[in-house]
Amino acid sequence: MRICAATGNAGKLRELRRILEAQGHEVVSQKELGITIEPDETGTTFEENALIKAETICKASGLPTIADDSGLCVDALGGAPGVHSARYTGNHADSDADRYNLLLRNLGGRDDRAARFVCSLCCAFPNGDVLTAEGTCEGTILSAPRGENGFGYDPVFCVGEQTMAEMTDAEKNQISHRGKALEQLEDFFKTL
């Protein structure tokens, strides 16, 4: 199936493309289609924001469109940064390091560092049908970043002995929130 990926995030696009192409799909980004719309993420949940993006870009592209809204939820911070993960510093243009360093400052010396990555995926089809999937990945927040791979909060999010930024792409895809959601979505595709 030819699928439009509704994201301007290069890291998410790489992961979506890598996983979906391995499942046999052709992935084209909204940028490659010349679509410059940036839908306002006004939802209060990951699922609501994914739906807003998928439906908006589906209408513009005329293709089945996958959108992802994902983020990091830290127990000791009441689930923050949550749906505001990309705008945690208040400025979407800030770097990943700015965001995870703010997170580390906000956690301070707390012992409870349990966290999870959450990914809600929505695939909107031109006929109005919608599929949704969600994946989570449990871990802990370190006190300092480690690793050179990945993006976002990956350098401070640890699963077992490794941060997401220390894992290979293949290792990360097997356990990540996005990988789990995409696997679930692929199972739904098989029923169409």
C-alpha positions in Angstrom: 0.0 0.0 0.0 1.2 3.5 -0.7 1.0 5.5 2.5 1.6 9.2 3.3 3.5 9.8 6.6 2.1 13.0 8.2 5.1 14.3 10.0 7.7 16.9 9.7 9.9 15.2 12.3 12.8 13.6 10.5 13.4 11.0 13.3 9.8 9.9 13.3 9.8 9.8 9.5 12.9 7.5 9.4 11.3 5.1 12.0 8.0 5.1 10.2 9.6 4.5 6.8 12.0 1.8 8.1 9.2 -0.2 9.8 6.4 0.3 7.2 8.7 -0.5 4.2 9.9 -3.7 6.0 6.1 -4.6 6.1 5.9 -4.1 2.3 4.4 -0.6 2.1 5.6 2.4 0.1 6.0 5.5 2.3 6.0 9.0 1.0 6.2 12.0 3.3 3.9 14.9 3.3 6.9 17.1 2.4 7.7 14.9 -0.6 4.1 15.4 -1.8 4.5 19.2 -1.4 2.1 19.4 1.5 3.1 22.2 3.9 0.0 22.1 6.2 0.9 21.9 9.9 -2.4 21.0 11.7 -2.9 22.5 15.1 -2.5 19.8 17.7 -5.4 20.9 19.9 -6.2 17.5 21.3 -5.7 16.6 25.0 -4.6 13.1 24.2 -2.1 11.5 21.9 -4.9 9.7 20.0 -6.8 13.0 19.4 -3.7 14.7 18.1 -2.8 11.7 15.8 -6.4 11.8 14.4 -6.3 15.5 13.7 -3.0 15.2 11.8 -4.0 12.0 9.9 -7.4 13.3 8.7 -6.0 16.7 7.7 -3.1 15.4 5.7 -5.2 12.5 4.2 -7.6 15.1 2.8 -4.7 17.1 1.3 -2.8 14.0 -0.1 -5.7 11.8 -1.2 -3.7 8.8 0.2 -4.1 6.6 3.2 -2.2 8.7 5.8 -0.5 7.6 9.0 0.1 10.2 11.7 1.8 9.6 15.0 1.5 11.5 18.2 3.8 10.3 20.9 5.7 11.4 23.9 7.2 10.7 27.2 5.2 10.4 30.4 7.1 10.6 33.7 5.3 9.3 36.8 7.0 11.7 39.2 6.0 14.7 37.1 2.3 13.7 37.0 2.7 12.3 33.4 4.5 15.3 32.0 5.7 16.2 29.5 3.0 14.0 27.9 1.3 15.4 24.9 3.5 18.5 25.3 6.7 16.5 24.8 7.8 18.3 21.6 6.9 21.7 23.2 8.1 20.9 26.7 10.4 24.0 26.9 7.6 26.2 25.5 9.4 26.6 22.2 8.9 23.9 19.5 12.1 25.1 17.8 14.3 24.2 20.8 16.6 21.2 20.5 16.1 17.7 21.8 18.9 18.4 24.3 17.1 21.5 25.6 14.0 19.4 26.2 15.6 16.5 28.0 17.9 18.8 30.0 14.7 20.6 31.3 13.2 17.2 32.1 16.3 16.3 34.1 16.3 19.6 36.0 12.6 19.1 36.8 13.2 15.6 38.1 16.2 16.8 40.2 17.3 14.2 42.7 14.0 12.3 42.8 14.3 8.5 43.3 11.1 7.7 41.4 12.2 7.9 37.7 9.7 5.5 36.2 8.5 6.6 32.8 7.0 5.4 29.5 7.0 6.3 25.9 3.5 6.3 24.5 2.7 6.3 20.8 -0.8 6.7 19.3 -1.0 6.0 15.6 -3.9 6.9 13.3 -4.3 5.8 9.7 -7.0 7.8 7.9 -8.2 6.6 4.5 -9.7 8.8 1.7 -13.1 7.0 2.1 -13.3 8.2 5.7 -12.3 5.0 7.5 -9.9 5.3 10.4 -7.7 2.8 12.1 -5.9 3.5 15.4 -3.2 1.7 17.4 -1.3 2.4 20.5 2.0 1.2 21.8 4.0 1.8 25.0 7.5 1.2 26.2 8.3 1.2 29.9 11.6 2.5 31.3 13.4 4.9 33.6 14.9 8.3 33.2 18.6 8.5 33.8 20.3 11.5 35.5 22.5 12.2 32.4 22.2 11.4 28.7 23.9 8.4 27.1 24.2 7.3 23.5 24.4 8.9 20.0 21.5 7.2 18.2 17.8 8.0 18.2 16.2 11.4 18.8 14.0 13.2 21.3 14.3 11.9 24.8 16.1 8.7 23.7 19.4 9.6 25.4 17.8 9.8 28.9 15.2 6.9 28.5 16.7 3.6 29.7 15.2 0.2 29.1 17.1 -2.5 30.9 20.8 -1.6 30.7 20.6 0.6 27.5 19.1 3.9 26.6 17.1 4.1 23.4 20.0 6.2 22.1 22.5 3.3 22.7 20.4 0.7 20.8 20.7 -0.1 17.1 17.7 0.7 15.0 16.7 -2.9 14.9 16.8 -3.3 18.7 14.8 -0.1 19.2 12.2 -1.1 16.6 11.5 -4.4 18.5 10.7 -2.7 21.8 9.8 0.8 21.1 6.3 2.3 21.5 6.2 3.3 17.8 7.3 -0.2 16.7 4.6 -1.8 18.8 1.9 0.5 17.5 3.0 -0.1 13.9 2.9 -3.8 14.4 -0.6 -3.5 15.8 -1.6 -1.4 12.8 -0.1 -3.9 10.4 -2.3 -6.6 11.9 -5.3 -4.3 11.2 -4.2 -3.8 7.6 -4.2 -7.5 7.0 -7.9 -7.6 7.9 -8.8 -5.0 5.2 
